[in-house]
Amino acid sequence: MAELEGLEFGKSDFVLLDEVNMEQFMENLQLRFEKGRIYTFIGEVVVSVNPYKQMDIYGKVAIEAYRGRELYENPPHLYAVADAAYKAMKRRAKDTCIVISGESGAGKTEASKYIMQYIAAITNPNQREEVESVKNVLLKSNCVLEAFGNAKTNRNDNSSRFGKYMDINFNFNGDPTGGHINNYLLEKSRVVQQHAGERNFHSFYQLLRGGTDDMLSNLHLQRNPEAYVYSKEGASVITVGPFPPSIPPLKMFCIERTLGNLEFECDGEIVQLPGAGSVSHVAELTGTEPETVSKALLYRTVATGGGEVIEKGHNKLEACFGRDAFAKALYERLFAWIVGRINTVIEVKNYNPALHGKNTVIGVLDIYGFEIFDNNSFEQFCINYCNEKLQQLFIELILQQEQEEYHREGITWQHIEYFNNQIIVDLVEQLHKGIISILDEACLTVGKVTDTVCLETMNTKLGQHPHFTSRKHCPTDKTMDFQRHFRIRHYAGDVTYSIEGFLDKNKDPLFQDFKRLMYNSADPVLKEMWPDGQLSITEVTKRPLTAATLFKNSIIALVENLACKEPYYVRCIKPNDVKSPVLFDDARCRHQVAYLGLLENVRVRRAGFAYRQPYARFLQRYKMTCEYTWPNHLMDTDREAVEAIVTQHGFEGDVAYGHTKLFVRTPRSLFTLEQERAALIPILVLFLQKVWRGALARMRCRRMRAIYAIMGCYKRYKVKSHFFEVERRFASVRSMADYGKSVEWPTPPAALAQLTHVSFRWRARRIIKNIPPSDMLEVRAKVAAMEALRGERPDWGFGRAWERDYLANLNWFNNTKDRGLVITDKHIYKLEPKKYKVHKKIPLDSVTGLSVTSDTDQVVALHTATQDDFLVYLQRGELCPNQDRIGELVGTLCDHFKRNTPLPVKVSSMGLSLHMSGKPKTVTIETKAGLVSADFRKSRAGFTLLLPSH
């Protein structure tokens, strides 16, 4: 925790100083630097001092310590401000930006790297492949841009010689989905000339040192950088790695090496190129012809007013100027092509907020810092103007707007004075009066307008400006030369500029011949970079904007972009000019603290409030922490509801109530609310889940009820329809001979599947009604036999009339040995031959079962309770030997017992058994007996069954 660092490390937040003055501020800053604490807070602003050494305060452990924590919970760190910007973006769905400012060598580029690494580390917890791809491109693109856009200067070994602003797009989950990079004012003049002790861009040396021998040979390059005019100032670089050979315009990049070594010779008034080899190399690398390359370098094609085209030869100075302008343009367009290719990969495509949710942005600005060199030219003028604009934004957002908001909201406030650099910004960019307007006017003036003439115009128009001076207005100041120098009193200090080269750099002239040369290249990539080369020499075009105006417009757009986001600041300080990790130059640091406005920032933050929010939004976020506001309050205004929340938590002394907003003084109060809210979120989620599940259950219940209602209506409809169809089809069945048996029954719905039996029973009753009473006994017996034997025996005699009296057909006069079996409704009689005398008598109620086989034989086994079973074999009859009488016997018995005792039926593997009571028993017959005959006779008791047997 920040407050646990201990007093030996000083105050972790400058707001906690005992007295707000420069002495205590510097003492605390120096103490923390000497103790290895390079970061210090001013509220939500991080002050960073370049340590000039590697420090073990980064990596996975540190990232986890700062992930999701509040700003003041941990010691000051870049990770803290990065996490605060990320949380603000994710919680409130608001665009944020991190502005990194400070002079050259203060550590801005390294700070931007650590911020990008942190954002990449805390996003995409599910390791989605497409998100990881975006993160990798965002991180690795920085290495490529540093190689082509950074260089060693006298003050910084890895100085950004271009400005970079990166927007990172996030989806509603907080994962990066893409981004966009804007680059500003590449210092292309460094390609052809460097100050003493400085070097060209890193990429030149990386190519020569990291390229393979075959690559260098194919590109006609030597490994020694001193062999080339454009890079002979230095032969080493901070980080030299293999040059990426996959960059398509690699050949164009190598043209820079060859062009610088082209020398022009004068033969009278004619300028010539003595060495044909270098021209051939340029032609080979550009995909053009050597003749067209020489012509573009030595001549200029000009269109006259009448449409005539003439060729004008260069003098040596013009030829050198054209060569250098061509080299600078090549490198600038290469750099723009690289940035464009990176944007093509990382830009969000086909994004639909309705499908993917709100797309929020975190912007990271890493732009060149304020510069004061011994010789300051047009580039330093633009760079320092950019820093003036950024300082103005800081003043407006942190100092001016905050104090104005207190006044607007009616908060008691003592105004804090600060320097507003708007007057310096107006000096540079004001229309018709500013320096940029004067430069543009000079560039547009017909005739010979020199840098000196431009300086005279500045002296005339700006001589009375308090932040502008020159030797003409201050003749005693010998640090400036007449007709050469002018001085601007910037917020960061006085800077003396040399007017020499201002107009040429502002015009940024490049002869049309070079543009046409590259547009006609055989290399499609090079052709793509020079679309303006397709214009005819006689085609009239609008005069292009000057370099200063283009830069001014881009910086104004950048500031507007930053102003619409919630800003977070990293203010970088350079402790010394010798890159020492132990030296703290008090005067040097004091100057930076003063012009960065850090002391005023402390005063405003100390007297002000760390957090402010409209009442409605504050209530929406924290209303669940108060019983009087959840889920909705019944008070007159949102302010009263917010007061109830504050009172319940005891924060009355730490807040102020404005007209439309609540102001919270310390972050701790807000953190307490966030903690309580985080504790309540799971409870509320469960509650909402319960309510929602109940709503879903009720929806399903209503849906099921509706379904059943529809089903019931549909069933009734189908039943009615079926009944109507049945009524139509069977309307005349009473008059039919078969009572509707031939009528096809309509397919019934499932609920009426058994309805067909009703017609069967009706038809059966109609048929039975017509049967004479004398035949009913036979019908009942056949029905009983069918129920017992259908499907079990192939034939059971249902197709013939059952006569019941078969004894009359026997030959009573023959000497027969056939036995007989008589069954009445009381007894079973076994009859002997010779007039069928009774041999054995068995009560019928003692019979426990009847067994027959499943074959066509006439074997019958009668089972009794006394286990006195006996076996008979029915005779088929002499007159009808194929008659089956088993069915007649079984049917008669089953019909009799059905009316008295239920007769169960069982089929076994050995035969068919009919059981009245007791355990089923099956009799197996191995051999067949002779034929017997049976006779049924009606008796007084009910019926008589006579069966002859063996």
HUKA-V752991 format. One line per field, one symbol per residue. psi: psi as a letter, one per 30 degrees, with the letter a starting at -180 (. if undefined). burial: 1 if it has 24 or more other ideal C-beta (glycine too) atoms within 12 Angstrom, else 0. A space follows every 50 residues. Layout:
psi=???
burial=???
This chain:
psi=kefgelffgakfkffgkekjleeeeeeeeeeeefggjfkklicgkkkkkj fhlkkhgaaeeeeeffkgllegfllkleeeeeeeeeeeeeeghkklljjj lllkgfgeeeeeeeeeeeeeeflhfghkeeeeeeeeeeeffeeeeeeffl lklffkfikjglkkkkkkkkaffgkkfaakkkkkikifffefkllkflla keeeeeeeefkleeeeefghllfjfffkefgfelgllejjlkkjffjehe eeefeeeeefgkkkkkibfkkljejfeeeeeeeeefhakeeeeeeefflk kkklfgfkklkkklleeeeeeeeeeeeeeeeeeeeeeeeeeeeeefkkkh kjeeeflkjlkkkjjjlklkkjlejkaeeeeeeeeeeeeeeeeeeeeeee eeeeeeeefgkkkjkkklkjgeeeeeeegkkffleeeeeeeeffkkajjl eeeeeeeeeefgfgkfgkllfefiffjgflkkgeklkkjlfflkkkkkfk feeeeeehkkkfeeeeeeegkfjfeeeefhffffklffkklkkllleeee eeeeeeeeeeeefgljkkkjjkkjflgghkffkjjeeeeeeeeeffgeee eeeeeefakfkkkkeeeeeeegffgkfffkfklgleleeeeeeeeeeefh gefglkjaeflkkkekfeeeeeeeeeeeefeeeeeeeeeeeeeeeeeeee eeeeeeeeeeeeeeeeeeeeeeeeeeeeegegfefleghgefkkkkjlle fgegfffeeeeeeeeeeeffklfffeeeeeeeeeeeeefkfekfkggffl kjffjffffljfflilgklljkkagelkkkklaighkkekkkkeffkflk kllgaglhkkkkklfggillkljkkfkeeifgkjgeeeeeeeeeeefffe kkjlkkklffakkkkelakkkkkkkelkalklllkkkklefdlkjkjkl.
burial=01001000111111111001010011111111101011111111111111 11000011000110111111111111111111111111111001111111 11111111111111111111111100000010011011101111111111 11111111111111111111100111111111111111111111100111 11111111111000110011111010011111110011010010001011 11111111111101000000111000011011111111010111111111 10000000000011010011111111111111111111101110011100 00000000111111111111111011111111111111111111111111 01101100101000010110101111111000011111111110000010 11011111101100101111111000000100011111111111111110 11111111111111111111101011101100100000000000011110 11011101101110111111111111101000011001111110111111 11111111111110100111111111001100100001101111110010 10011111001111111011111101100000000000000000000000 00000000000000000000010001000100000000110000100000 01000000100010000000000000111111111111100110111100 01110110010000010111111110111110000100000101001111 11110011111111000011111111100000111111111111111100 00101100001111110001111000000011111110000011111111
